[in-house]
């Protein structure tokens, strides 16, 4: 029930929904129209400003850990989908999670890749992301002996519980690197550290915060900044909830 409820409530965390509600209020409450319009304009400026959102991301996204060799690299799901046209895996905006894990494996920095992802779809749970990824890893030459499949997780809490349980059963005391998007690491760290018996390291991928900003980032509204602000708000709410829950 909580999984379904979280999927529904997440739509209320979108900045453009807030702006839309403010505009509706401006049309209904005529005496306060100016205030509602000013707040809506302020929200639009902040959430669509590439520099403001970028700097928030720079502050929130962690840096890379010191180079080290790990027994297992856990790749958190959410990096792909199912392409109905060719019946194969289709990588999304967080595909860097998997690609960086492959690179770390090729470098010898992780000995095994654990794919932790089931289906986050509320209606169709037949397509498991970890299962879809397996043929791709085989295709690029990674042997089955270096791959661990965990295909039941639907969220980060289940990622932590299920993947750490598998590692504990197969090889207790393994050194573990959690690989996920940079903006997802602060919340992932709270959750994984809660369930882990040993210290874990975290490897950030697909950074959203830029290293350099140009004039347009200061003055031109950006759809990507709006998308990033939505992701940040969702992560911050999740961070607070997981802090309280922990």
Secondary structure, DSSP 8 states (H G I E B T S, - for coil): -HHHHHHHHGGGG-HHHHHHHHHHHHHH-GGGHHHHHHHHHHHHHHHTBHHHHHHHHHHHS--------EEEEEEES-SEEEETTTTEEEE-TTTHHHHHHHHHHHHTSEEEEEEE-----SS-----HHHHHHHHHHHTT--GGGEEEE----SHHHHHHHHHHHHHHHSTT--EEEEEEHHHHHHHHHHHHHH-SS--EEEEES--S-SS--HHHHHSB-HHHHHHHHHHHHHHHHHHHHHHH-
